[in-house]
Amino acid sequence: MLEILVVNINISADDLAGCTQIAQVLREVGAAGGPLEVHVAHYTEAIGRARGRRNSALVLGPNGTPFPAYPSDFDTFLAWVRRLRRPVLGICGGHQALALAHGAPVGPVADVRAASASYDGMPKLRGTYTIRWLGDPDPLLAGVPEECDVVVSHVDEVKDIPSGFRLLAIGDPCHVQAIRADRRPMYGVQFHPEKACHDPAGRTLLSNFVALAR
């Protein structure tokens, strides 16, 4: 039995909409591959939930608050993420959290002062954008075209590639669209593969992640 834990990295454990959608799509794309359980847990509970479960993978969900506003227990969570060797996929804010955990900077896509407490009034990328994969023969990308349209919704972006990671996909104006750890099945994508789009590449990517985790 494969278990996927979708981690809600929002400050509030009640802010579940993004993670709930991710969990539903993971169940849909993974249904044909064998037994699968998908659960959602807040980051404050994730370490305890994942401990001792060897046959499990993690998805770090999106967030709606700038990371400087987070309490200190989030640093404990990031330190735990940094040590993981199981399959991990960070989505949007989860992608940024993955980069932060490995020492890479995160900041606004636009040329504005970084947010410290709230994203209110900040310029935000929304809608469908085209990204380009760089030709890495990675199992996560099986069946994903070199160029595809993806749904985005974010203020911040990963500003540099974390040490021990490589760049998988680029875009404009947000350059770092996807990364992967060199020696671990650990990925981050800035876009939302779970959101509806006329291009099925996002669902293909999530299906590949489930297959990789098995």
TORPA-4810 file (N, C-alpha, C, O; in nm, 3 decimals):
<nodes>
NODE_1_0.084_-0.120_0.000_0.000_0.000_0.000_0.088_0.125_0.000_0.168_0.145_0.091_M
NODE_2_0.072_0.208_-0.103_0.143_0.336_-0.106_0.060_0.441_-0.034_-0.061_0.451_-0.056_L
NODE_3_0.124_0.518_0.052_0.058_0.630_0.118_0.127_0.759_0.077_0.250_0.769_0.084_E
NODE_4_0.049_0.856_0.035_0.101_0.989_0.003_0.044_1.087_0.105_-0.078_1.095_0.123_I
NODE_5_0.131_1.160_0.170_0.090_1.261_0.267_0.105_1.398_0.202_0.216_1.441_0.170_L
NODE_6_-0.008_1.466_0.182_-0.007_1.602_0.129_0.005_1.697_0.249_-0.084_1.701_0.334_V
NODE_7_0.113_1.771_0.255_0.142_1.854_0.372_0.093_1.997_0.348_0.135_2.064_0.254_V
NODE_8_0.003_2.041_0.435_-0.047_2.177_0.434_0.056_2.266_0.502_0.071_2.261_0.624_N
NODE_9_0.127_2.349_0.424_0.231_2.433_0.483_0.181_2.573_0.514_0.260_2.660_0.549_I
NODE_10_0.049_2.596_0.504_-0.006_2.724_0.548_0.010_2.738_0.699_0.017_2.638_0.770_N
NODE_11_0.016_2.861_0.747_0.025_2.883_0.891_-0.097_2.825_0.961_-0.085_2.761_1.065_I
NODE_12_-0.214_2.847_0.903_-0.337_2.794_0.961_-0.365_2.654_0.911_-0.363_2.628_0.790_S
NODE_13_-0.392_2.563_1.003_-0.427_2.426_0.966_-0.563_2.418_0.898_-0.595_2.316_0.836_A
NODE_14_-0.643_2.524_0.907_-0.776_2.525_0.846_-0.774_2.569_0.700_-0.876_2.558_0.631_D
NODE_15_-0.660_2.618_0.653_-0.650_2.665_0.514_-0.616_2.545_0.425_-0.499_2.521_0.393_D
NODE_16_-0.718_2.472_0.385_-0.699_2.340_0.325_-0.732_2.331_0.176_-0.710_2.226_0.115_L
NODE_17_-0.785_2.436_0.116_-0.839_2.424_-0.018_-0.737_2.371_-0.119_-0.768_2.279_-0.196_A
NODE_18_-0.618_2.428_-0.121_-0.518_2.385_-0.217_-0.477_2.241_-0.199_-0.465_2.166_-0.297_G
NODE_19_-0.455_2.200_-0.075_-0.411_2.063_-0.048_-0.523_1.962_-0.077_-0.496_1.850_-0.122_C
NODE_20_-0.646_2.001_-0.050_-0.758_1.911_-0.077_-0.769_1.882_-0.225_-0.796_1.768_-0.264_T
NODE_21_-0.749_1.984_-0.309_-0.754_1.962_-0.453_-0.640_1.874_-0.500_-0.660_1.785_-0.583_Q
NODE_22_-0.520_1.897_-0.447_-0.406_1.813_-0.483_-0.433_1.667_-0.446_-0.407_1.577_-0.525_I
NODE_23_-0.485_1.645_-0.326_-0.513_1.509_-0.280_-0.614_1.440_-0.371_-0.598_1.322_-0.402_A
NODE_24_-0.718_1.512_-0.413_-0.820_1.453_-0.499_-0.763_1.413_-0.633_-0.794_1.305_-0.684_Q
NODE_25_-0.680_1.498_-0.693_-0.622_1.465_-0.823_-0.524_1.349_-0.811_-0.517_1.265_-0.900_V
NODE_26_-0.447_1.344_-0.703_-0.357_1.230_-0.682_-0.436_1.099_-0.674_-0.392_0.998_-0.729_L
NODE_27_-0.549_1.100_-0.607_-0.632_0.979_-0.600_-0.681_0.940_-0.739_-0.685_0.822_-0.773_R
NODE_28_-0.719_1.040_-0.819_-0.770_1.012_-0.953_-0.663_0.954_-1.045_-0.687_0.854_-1.112_E
NODE_29_-0.546_1.016_-1.047_-0.442_0.970_-1.142_-0.375_0.843_-1.094_-0.315_0.771_-1.174_V
NODE_30_-0.383_0.813_-0.963_-0.316_0.694_-0.910_-0.406_0.575_-0.890_-0.360_0.469_-0.848_G
NODE_31_-0.535_0.590_-0.921_-0.632_0.486_-0.889_-0.604_0.355_-0.961_-0.629_0.248_-0.906_A
NODE_32_-0.554_0.362_-1.083_-0.538_0.240_-1.163_-0.409_0.165_-1.133_-0.391_0.053_-1.180_A
NODE_33_-0.320_0.224_-1.055_-0.189_0.163_-1.036_-0.176_0.070_-0.917_-0.070_0.010_-0.898_G
NODE_34_-0.280_0.056_-0.838_-0.273_-0.029_-0.720_-0.322_0.046_-0.598_-0.361_0.162_-0.609_G
NODE_35_-0.320_-0.019_-0.481_-0.371_0.044_-0.359_-0.298_0.175_-0.327_-0.175_0.183_-0.330_P
NODE_36_-0.376_0.276_-0.297_-0.321_0.409_-0.271_-0.407_0.479_-0.167_-0.529_0.484_-0.178_L
NODE_37_-0.342_0.534_-0.066_-0.409_0.620_0.031_-0.344_0.758_0.025_-0.221_0.770_0.024_E
NODE_38_-0.427_0.860_0.021_-0.378_0.998_0.020_-0.441_1.072_0.138_-0.564_1.075_0.152_V
NODE_39_-0.358_1.129_0.223_-0.405_1.202_0.340_-0.347_1.343_0.340_-0.244_1.369_0.278_H
NODE_40_-0.415_1.433_0.408_-0.368_1.571_0.423_-0.336_1.596_0.570_-0.415_1.559_0.658_V
NODE_41_-0.221_1.657_0.598_-0.183_1.689_0.735_-0.112_1.824_0.738_-0.042_1.860_0.643_A
NODE_42_-0.132_1.898_0.847_-0.061_2.024_0.864_0.087_1.998_0.889_0.124_1.891_0.939_H
NODE_43_0.170_2.095_0.855_0.315_2.074_0.871_0.354_2.046_1.015_0.455_1.980_1.040_Y
NODE_44_0.276_2.095_1.111_0.308_2.069_1.252_0.282_1.923_1.290_0.330_1.877_1.394_T
NODE_45_0.207_1.852_1.208_0.176_1.711_1.235_0.250_1.616_1.142_0.254_1.495_1.167_E
NODE_46_0.310_1.669_1.036_0.363_1.584_0.930_0.476_1.494_0.977_0.483_1.377_0.937_A
NODE_47_0.565_1.545_1.061_0.679_1.464_1.104_0.630_1.341_1.179_0.677_1.230_1.154_I
NODE_48_0.537_1.361_1.271_0.483_1.249_1.347_0.406_1.152_1.259_0.413_1.031_1.278_G
NODE_49_0.330_1.206_1.161_0.251_1.119_1.074_0.339_1.034_0.984_0.306_0.919_0.957_R
NODE_50_0.452_1.090_0.938_0.538_1.019_0.843_0.637_0.925_0.910_0.687_0.833_0.846_A
NODE_51_0.666_0.947_1.038_0.767_0.866_1.107_0.724_0.719_1.109_0.611_0.686_1.147_R
NODE_52_0.815_0.631_1.068_0.788_0.488_1.073_0.713_0.435_0.952_0.695_0.314_0.940_G
NODE_53_0.667_0.523_0.863_0.597_0.479_0.743_0.695_0.480_0.626_0.715_0.583_0.562_R
NODE_54_0.757_0.367_0.600_0.859_0.360_0.496_0.799_0.371_0.356_0.859_0.434_0.268_R
NODE_55_0.683_0.312_0.335_0.623_0.310_0.202_0.533_0.432_0.184_0.412_0.419_0.163_N
NODE_56_0.593_0.550_0.193_0.515_0.671_0.183_0.592_0.779_0.109_0.715_0.778_0.105_S
NODE_57_0.518_0.871_0.052_0.576_0.985_-0.019_0.509_1.112_0.032_0.403_1.106_0.094_A
NODE_58_0.572_1.225_0.007_0.520_1.353_0.055_0.498_1.448_-0.061_0.576_1.452_-0.156_L
NODE_59_0.391_1.526_-0.053_0.369_1.639_-0.141_0.353_1.763_-0.053_0.266_1.767_0.033_V
NODE_60_0.437_1.862_-0.076_0.429_1.988_0.000_0.340_2.083_-0.078_0.371_2.120_-0.191_L
NODE_61_0.228_2.121_-0.018_0.129_2.201_-0.088_0.161_2.349_-0.093_0.265_2.392_-0.043_G
NODE_62_0.071_2.427_-0.152_0.092_2.572_-0.165_0.066_2.646_-0.035_0.018_2.588_0.063_P
NODE_63_0.098_2.775_-0.035_0.075_2.857_0.084_0.031_2.996_0.044_0.043_3.035_-0.072_N
NODE_64_-0.021_3.072_0.139_-0.070_3.206_0.110_-0.013_3.314_0.196_-0.068_3.424_0.202_G
NODE_65_0.099_3.287_0.265_0.162_3.382_0.355_0.312_3.386_0.329_0.372_3.281_0.307_T
NODE_66_0.374_3.503_0.330_0.520_3.509_0.310_0.594_3.430_0.418_0.554_3.430_0.534_P
NODE_67_0.699_3.363_0.381_0.772_3.280_0.476_0.831_3.357_0.595_0.840_3.300_0.703_F
NODE_68_0.871_3.486_0.580_0.921_3.557_0.699_0.818_3.570_0.811_0.855_3.597_0.926_P
NODE_69_0.689_3.552_0.781_0.586_3.564_0.883_0.563_3.435_0.961_0.484_3.434_1.055_A
NODE_70_0.631_3.327_0.923_0.605_3.197_0.985_0.667_3.188_1.125_0.770_3.250_1.151_Y
NODE_71_0.606_3.109_1.213_0.665_3.086_1.346_0.789_2.998_1.336_0.816_2.939_1.232_P
NODE_72_0.863_2.989_1.445_0.990_2.917_1.445_0.974_2.767_1.422_1.068_2.702_1.379_S
NODE_73_0.855_2.711_1.451_0.840_2.567_1.431_0.847_2.529_1.283_0.869_2.413_1.250_D
NODE_74_0.829_2.626_1.193_0.842_2.597_1.051_0.988_2.568_1.016_1.014_2.489_0.925_F
NODE_75_1.082_2.630_1.086_1.224_2.601_1.064_1.255_2.456_1.101_1.336_2.390_1.035_D
NODE_76_1.191_2.406_1.205_1.207_2.265_1.243_1.156_2.174_1.132_1.219_2.073_1.100_T
NODE_77_1.043_2.211_1.075_0.987_2.134_0.964_1.082_2.135_0.844_1.105_2.031_0.783_F
NODE_78_1.136_2.251_0.809_1.228_2.261_0.695_1.354_2.178_0.718_1.405_2.116_0.625_L
NODE_79_1.403_2.177_0.840_1.522_2.096_0.872_1.492_1.948_0.852_1.577_1.873_0.805_A
NODE_80_1.370_1.906_0.887_1.329_1.767_0.866_1.320_1.736_0.717_1.365_1.630_0.672_W
NODE_81_1.262_1.827_0.639_1.252_1.809_0.494_1.390_1.793_0.433_1.410_1.711_0.344_V
NODE_82_1.486_1.871_0.481_1.621_1.868_0.426_1.685_1.729_0.441_1.771_1.693_0.361_R
NODE_83_1.644_1.652_0.541_1.704_1.521_0.565_1.631_1.407_0.495_1.678_1.293_0.498_R
NODE_84_1.519_1.434_0.434_1.436_1.327_0.377_1.504_1.257_0.261_1.578_1.318_0.183_L
NODE_85_1.478_1.127_0.251_1.526_1.047_0.137_1.411_0.982_0.061_1.434_0.915_-0.040_R
NODE_86_1.288_1.000_0.107_1.172_0.943_0.040_1.127_1.036_-0.073_1.171_1.151_-0.078_R
NODE_87_1.041_0.989_-0.164_0.992_1.076_-0.271_0.918_1.198_-0.218_0.830_1.186_-0.132_P
NODE_88_0.954_1.314_-0.270_0.894_1.440_-0.228_0.865_1.525_-0.352_0.948_1.532_-0.443_V
NODE_89_0.748_1.588_-0.355_0.714_1.684_-0.460_0.661_1.811_-0.395_0.562_1.807_-0.323_L
NODE_90_0.728_1.923_-0.419_0.680_2.052_-0.371_0.605_2.124_-0.481_0.652_2.131_-0.594_G
NODE_91_0.487_2.177_-0.448_0.403_2.246_-0.546_0.385_2.392_-0.505_0.337_2.421_-0.395_I
NODE_92_0.423_2.483_-0.592_0.410_2.628_-0.571_0.483_2.669_-0.443_0.606_2.667_-0.439_C
NODE_93_0.411_2.705_-0.337_0.477_2.740_-0.212_0.558_2.624_-0.156_0.660_2.645_-0.090_G
NODE_94_0.513_2.500_-0.182_0.589_2.383_-0.140_0.722_2.371_-0.212_0.821_2.327_-0.154_G
NODE_95_0.725_2.410_-0.338_0.848_2.419_-0.417_0.943_2.521_-0.355_1.063_2.496_-0.342_H
NODE_96_0.888_2.635_-0.316_0.970_2.739_-0.253_1.020_2.693_-0.116_1.135_2.720_-0.080_Q
NODE_97_0.935_2.623_-0.039_0.978_2.571_0.091_1.092_2.471_0.075_1.185_2.469_0.154_A
NODE_98_1.083_2.388_-0.029_1.189_2.291_-0.057_1.321_2.363_-0.085_1.426_2.322_-0.038_L
NODE_99_1.314_2.471_-0.162_1.434_2.549_-0.190_1.489_2.615_-0.063_1.609_2.613_-0.039_A
NODE_100_1.400_2.672_0.018_1.444_2.733_0.144_1.511_2.631_0.235_1.611_2.661_0.299_L
NODE_101_1.455_2.511_0.239_1.511_2.406_0.324_1.654_2.372_0.285_1.732_2.325_0.367_A
NODE_102_1.689_2.397_0.159_1.822_2.364_0.110_1.906_2.489_0.081_2.004_2.483_0.007_H
NODE_103_1.866_2.600_0.141_1.952_2.718_0.141_1.938_2.813_0.024_2.019_2.905_0.011_G
NODE_104_1.838_2.795_-0.063_1.821_2.884_-0.177_1.728_2.999_-0.143_1.635_2.981_-0.063_A
NODE_105_1.749_3.117_-0.199_1.665_3.233_-0.168_1.532_3.230_-0.241_1.520_3.176_-0.351_P
NODE_106_1.432_3.288_-0.177_1.298_3.305_-0.234_1.262_3.452_-0.225_1.286_3.516_-0.122_V
NODE_107_1.204_3.507_-0.333_1.165_3.648_-0.331_1.065_3.677_-0.441_1.030_3.587_-0.518_G
NODE_108_1.017_3.802_-0.450_0.913_3.836_-0.547_0.959_3.818_-0.692_1.075_3.841_-0.726_P
NODE_109_0.864_3.775_-0.776_0.892_3.770_-0.920_0.910_3.912_-0.973_1.002_3.938_-1.050_V
NODE_110_0.822_4.002_-0.932_0.831_4.142_-0.974_0.943_4.214_-0.899_0.990_4.169_-0.794_A
NODE_111_0.986_4.326_-0.956_1.094_4.404_-0.895_1.035_4.496_-0.787_1.025_4.617_-0.805_D
NODE_112_0.997_4.435_-0.676_0.938_4.507_-0.564_1.001_4.456_-0.435_1.069_4.354_-0.434_V
NODE_113_0.976_4.529_-0.326_1.026_4.487_-0.196_0.959_4.357_-0.153_0.838_4.341_-0.171_R
NODE_114_1.034_4.266_-0.096_0.979_4.138_-0.052_0.876_4.159_0.058_0.890_4.247_0.143_A
NODE_115_0.772_4.078_0.056_0.667_4.084_0.158_0.721_4.024_0.288_0.799_3.929_0.287_A
NODE_116_0.677_4.080_0.401_0.722_4.028_0.530_0.608_3.969_0.613_0.630_3.874_0.688_S
NODE_117_0.488_4.024_0.599_0.377_3.977_0.681_0.257_3.930_0.599_0.183_3.842_0.643_A
NODE_118_0.237_3.990_0.480_0.120_3.959_0.400_0.150_3.983_0.253_0.235_4.066_0.219_S
NODE_119_0.081_3.911_0.166_0.092_3.932_0.022_-0.009_4.035_-0.028_-0.015_4.061_-0.149_Y
NODE_120_-0.089_4.094_0.059_-0.190_4.191_0.018_-0.125_4.306_-0.059_-0.028_4.366_-0.014_D
NODE_121_-0.181_4.335_-0.178_-0.131_4.445_-0.259_-0.007_4.413_-0.341_0.041_4.499_-0.415_G
NODE_122_0.045_4.292_-0.330_0.166_4.254_-0.404_0.129_4.211_-0.547_0.024_4.150_-0.567_M
NODE_123_0.214_4.242_-0.646_0.189_4.194_-0.782_0.200_4.042_-0.787_0.295_3.984_-0.735_P
NODE_124_0.103_3.978_-0.851_0.093_3.832_-0.848_0.077_3.778_-0.989_0.001_3.832_-1.070_K
NODE_125_0.150_3.670_-1.020_0.131_3.600_-1.146_0.009_3.509_-1.135_0.000_3.428_-1.042_L
NODE_126_-0.083_3.521_-1.229_-0.203_3.438_-1.230_-0.232_3.395_-1.373_-0.203_3.467_-1.468_R
NODE_127_-0.289_3.277_-1.386_-0.335_3.233_-1.517_-0.249_3.123_-1.575_-0.185_3.047_-1.502_G
NODE_128_-0.248_3.114_-1.708_-0.178_3.008_-1.779_-0.052_3.063_-1.845_-0.057_3.162_-1.916_T
NODE_129_0.059_2.996_-1.819_0.187_3.035_-1.878_0.252_2.913_-1.944_0.225_2.799_-1.906_Y
NODE_130_0.336_2.939_-2.042_0.409_2.831_-2.109_0.545_2.813_-2.043_0.617_2.910_-2.020_T
NODE_131_0.580_2.689_-2.013_0.713_2.658_-1.959_0.784_2.563_-2.055_0.721_2.500_-2.140_I
NODE_132_0.916_2.553_-2.040_0.994_2.464_-2.126_1.081_2.373_-2.040_1.159_2.419_-1.956_R
NODE_133_1.067_2.243_-2.063_1.152_2.144_-1.996_1.285_2.137_-2.068_1.291_2.155_-2.190_W
NODE_134_1.392_2.109_-1.995_1.528_2.121_-2.048_1.585_1.990_-2.101_1.704_1.983_-2.129_L
NODE_135_1.502_1.888_-2.114_1.547_1.764_-2.178_1.606_1.662_-2.085_1.664_1.564_-2.130_G
NODE_136_1.593_1.683_-1.954_1.642_1.584_-1.857_1.559_1.457_-1.869_1.436_1.463_-1.859_D
NODE_137_1.622_1.340_-1.890_1.546_1.215_-1.903_1.503_1.161_-1.767_1.550_1.056_-1.724_P
NODE_138_1.414_1.231_-1.701_1.372_1.198_-1.566_1.238_1.125_-1.568_1.151_1.162_-1.647_D
NODE_139_1.220_1.023_-1.483_1.092_0.950_-1.484_0.972_1.038_-1.452_0.860_1.004_-1.490_P
NODE_140_0.992_1.150_-1.382_0.880_1.239_-1.353_0.822_1.300_-1.481_0.706_1.340_-1.484_L
NODE_141_0.904_1.305_-1.585_0.866_1.379_-1.706_0.823_1.289_-1.821_0.805_1.338_-1.932_L
NODE_142_0.806_1.160_-1.797_0.766_1.068_-1.904_0.632_1.113_-1.964_0.533_1.129_-1.893_A
NODE_143_0.632_1.134_-2.094_0.509_1.174_-2.162_0.476_1.321_-2.152_0.372_1.363_-2.203_G
NODE_144_0.560_1.400_-2.088_0.538_1.545_-2.076_0.609_1.614_-2.192_0.730_1.595_-2.208_V
NODE_145_0.539_1.694_-2.273_0.604_1.758_-2.388_0.707_1.860_-2.347_0.705_1.911_-2.235_P
NODE_146_0.799_1.890_-2.438_0.907_1.983_-2.408_0.855_2.120_-2.368_0.908_2.184_-2.277_E
NODE_147_0.750_2.166_-2.435_0.682_2.289_-2.396_0.538_2.258_-2.361_0.472_2.182_-2.431_E
NODE_148_0.489_2.316_-2.253_0.350_2.291_-2.213_0.297_2.411_-2.138_0.373_2.492_-2.084_C
NODE_149_0.165_2.421_-2.135_0.099_2.528_-2.061_0.065_2.480_-1.921_0.019_2.367_-1.903_D
NODE_150_0.087_2.567_-1.823_0.061_2.533_-1.683_-0.011_2.648_-1.615_-0.006_2.762_-1.661_V
NODE_151_-0.079_2.617_-1.506_-0.151_2.718_-1.429_-0.062_2.768_-1.316_-0.002_2.688_-1.243_V
NODE_152_-0.053_2.899_-1.301_0.030_2.957_-1.195_-0.052_3.053_-1.110_-0.151_3.110_-1.156_V
NODE_153_-0.010_3.070_-0.986_-0.072_3.164_-0.893_0.026_3.189_-0.779_0.022_3.120_-0.678_S
NODE_154_0.113_3.288_-0.796_0.215_3.311_-0.693_0.274_3.451_-0.703_0.275_3.513_-0.809_H
NODE_155_0.322_3.499_-0.590_0.392_3.627_-0.580_0.543_3.606_-0.583_0.615_3.675_-0.655_V
NODE_156_0.589_3.510_-0.505_0.733_3.482_-0.491_0.777_3.372_-0.587_0.696_3.302_-0.648_D
NODE_157_0.907_3.358_-0.598_0.968_3.253_-0.680_1.100_3.211_-0.616_1.153_3.281_-0.529_E
NODE_158_1.153_3.098_-0.660_1.286_3.054_-0.620_1.387_3.132_-0.703_1.381_3.130_-0.826_V
NODE_159_1.479_3.199_-0.638_1.571_3.289_-0.706_1.698_3.221_-0.755_1.765_3.273_-0.844_K
NODE_160_1.732_3.106_-0.700_1.854_3.036_-0.740_1.835_2.888_-0.715_1.750_2.849_-0.635_D
NODE_161_1.912_2.804_-0.782_1.900_2.660_-0.768_1.967_2.618_-0.637_2.082_2.655_-0.613_I
NODE_162_1.898_2.543_-0.551_1.961_2.498_-0.427_2.082_2.409_-0.454_2.087_2.340_-0.556_P
NODE_163_2.177_2.412_-0.365_2.293_2.324_-0.375_2.247_2.179_-0.375_2.164_2.140_-0.292_S
NODE_164_2.300_2.098_-0.466_2.261_1.958_-0.475_2.137_1.934_-0.558_2.088_1.822_-0.562_G
NODE_165_2.085_2.037_-0.625_1.970_2.026_-0.714_2.009_2.066_-0.855_2.114_2.126_-0.878_F
NODE_166_1.924_2.031_-0.950_1.943_2.075_-1.087_1.811_2.131_-1.142_1.703_2.096_-1.095_R
NODE_167_1.823_2.217_-1.242_1.708_2.281_-1.303_1.647_2.189_-1.407_1.717_2.137_-1.494_L
NODE_168_1.514_2.170_-1.399_1.444_2.084_-1.494_1.362_2.162_-1.595_1.347_2.118_-1.709_L
NODE_169_1.308_2.278_-1.557_1.221_2.354_-1.646_1.234_2.503_-1.617_1.261_2.543_-1.504_A
NODE_170_1.214_2.583_-1.722_1.224_2.728_-1.709_1.099_2.794_-1.768_1.024_2.731_-1.844_I
NODE_171_1.079_2.919_-1.733_0.968_2.997_-1.786_1.002_3.144_-1.783_1.115_3.181_-1.752_G
NODE_172_0.904_3.227_-1.814_0.921_3.371_-1.815_0.787_3.434_-1.777_0.685_3.399_-1.835_D
NODE_173_0.784_3.527_-1.680_0.898_3.592_-1.613_0.957_3.512_-1.497_1.066_3.546_-1.450_P
NODE_174_0.890_3.408_-1.450_0.946_3.325_-1.343_1.035_3.220_-1.406_0.987_3.131_-1.476_C
NODE_175_1.165_3.228_-1.381_1.261_3.144_-1.451_1.264_3.000_-1.398_1.255_2.906_-1.476_H
NODE_176_1.277_2.983_-1.267_1.294_2.849_-1.207_1.156_2.785_-1.192_1.085_2.813_-1.095_V
NODE_177_1.119_2.700_-1.286_0.987_2.639_-1.287_0.985_2.498_-1.229_0.882_2.452_-1.181_Q
NODE_178_1.098_2.429_-1.233_1.103_2.293_-1.177_1.247_2.257_-1.145_1.339_2.292_-1.219_A
NODE_179_1.265_2.187_-1.032_1.397_2.144_-0.988_1.390_1.999_-0.940_1.283_1.946_-0.911_I
NODE_180_1.509_1.936_-0.934_1.517_1.801_-0.879_1.650_1.785_-0.805_1.753_1.834_-0.850_R
NODE_181_1.646_1.715_-0.692_1.769_1.684_-0.619_1.851_1.584_-0.701_1.795_1.497_-0.767_A
NODE_182_1.983_1.598_-0.695_2.070_1.513_-0.775_2.067_1.366_-0.732_2.075_1.277_-0.817_D
NODE_183_2.056_1.340_-0.603_2.072_1.203_-0.554_1.949_1.151_-0.480_1.954_1.046_-0.416_R
NODE_184_1.839_1.225_-0.489_1.716_1.184_-0.419_1.597_1.210_-0.510_1.602_1.298_-0.595_R
NODE_185_1.488_1.134_-0.493_1.366_1.160_-0.571_1.287_1.276_-0.511_1.173_1.259_-0.467_P
NODE_186_1.348_1.393_-0.511_1.292_1.513_-0.448_1.278_1.622_-0.554_1.377_1.664_-0.614_M
NODE_187_1.154_1.668_-0.576_1.123_1.760_-0.685_1.047_1.881_-0.633_0.981_1.876_-0.530_Y
NODE_188_1.058_1.990_-0.708_0.975_2.107_-0.684_0.927_2.164_-0.816_1.003_2.170_-0.913_G
NODE_189_0.799_2.205_-0.821_0.745_2.273_-0.939_0.675_2.400_-0.894_0.597_2.399_-0.798_V
NODE_190_0.703_2.510_-0.962_0.645_2.638_-0.923_0.498_2.649_-0.961_0.423_2.724_-0.898_Q
NODE_191_0.457_2.576_-1.061_0.319_2.583_-1.111_0.228_2.487_-1.035_0.271_2.419_-0.942_F
NODE_192_0.101_2.481_-1.078_0.000_2.398_-1.013_-0.043_2.285_-1.106_-0.136_2.304_-1.185_H
NODE_193_0.021_2.168_-1.101_-0.017_2.058_-1.190_-0.155_2.002_-1.161_-0.213_1.933_-1.244_P
NODE_194_-0.208_2.032_-1.042_-0.340_1.980_-1.004_-0.455_2.063_-1.060_-0.569_2.018_-1.057_E
NODE_195_-0.427_2.182_-1.111_-0.535_2.270_-1.156_-0.572_2.243_-1.302_-0.487_2.208_-1.384_K
NODE_196_-0.700_2.259_-1.332_-0.752_2.231_-1.465_-0.685_2.321_-1.568_-0.667_2.441_-1.546_A
NODE_197_-0.649_2.263_-1.681_-0.583_2.334_-1.790_-0.609_2.252_-1.917_-0.622_2.130_-1.910_C
NODE_198_-0.615_2.319_-2.031_-0.640_2.244_-2.155_-0.524_2.151_-2.189_-0.541_2.055_-2.264_H
NODE_199_-0.405_2.178_-2.133_-0.289_2.092_-2.153_-0.284_1.989_-2.040_-0.282_2.028_-1.923_D
NODE_200_-0.283_1.858_-2.071_-0.288_1.755_-1.966_-0.153_1.727_-1.899_-0.142_1.632_-1.822_P
NODE_201_-0.052_1.808_-1.929_0.082_1.779_-1.879_0.088_1.774_-1.726_0.163_1.694_-1.670_A
NODE_202_0.009_1.858_-1.658_0.012_1.860_-1.512_-0.034_1.728_-1.452_0.029_1.676_-1.361_G
NODE_203_-0.144_1.673_-1.504_-0.193_1.545_-1.454_-0.097_1.433_-1.489_-0.081_1.339_-1.411_R
NODE_204_-0.033_1.441_-1.605_0.067_1.341_-1.641_0.182_1.342_-1.542_0.229_1.237_-1.499_T
NODE_205_0.227_1.462_-1.505_0.336_1.475_-1.409_0.297_1.414_-1.275_0.378_1.343_-1.215_L
NODE_206_0.176_1.441_-1.226_0.133_1.386_-1.098_0.119_1.234_-1.107_0.155_1.164_-1.012_L
NODE_207_0.070_1.184_-1.217_0.062_1.039_-1.236_0.201_0.976_-1.232_0.220_0.870_-1.174_S
NODE_208_0.297_1.043_-1.295_0.435_0.994_-1.294_0.493_0.995_-1.152_0.568_0.905_-1.114_N
NODE_209_0.456_1.098_-1.074_0.508_1.101_-0.936_0.454_0.985_-0.855_0.528_0.924_-0.777_F
NODE_210_0.326_0.953_-0.871_0.269_0.839_-0.801_0.341_0.711_-0.842_0.374_0.628_-0.758_V
NODE_211_0.365_0.694_-0.973_0.434_0.574_-1.022_0.576_0.567_-0.968_0.624_0.460_-0.931_A
NODE_212_0.642_0.681_-0.965_0.780_0.686_-0.911_0.781_0.649_-0.763_0.870_0.578_-0.717_L
NODE_213_0.680_0.698_-0.689_0.674_0.670_-0.545_0.648_0.523_-0.517_0.690_0.471_-0.415_A
NODE_214_0.577_0.455_-0.609_0.550_0.312_-0.587_0.679_0.230_-0.595_0.675_0.108_-0.579_R
</nodes>
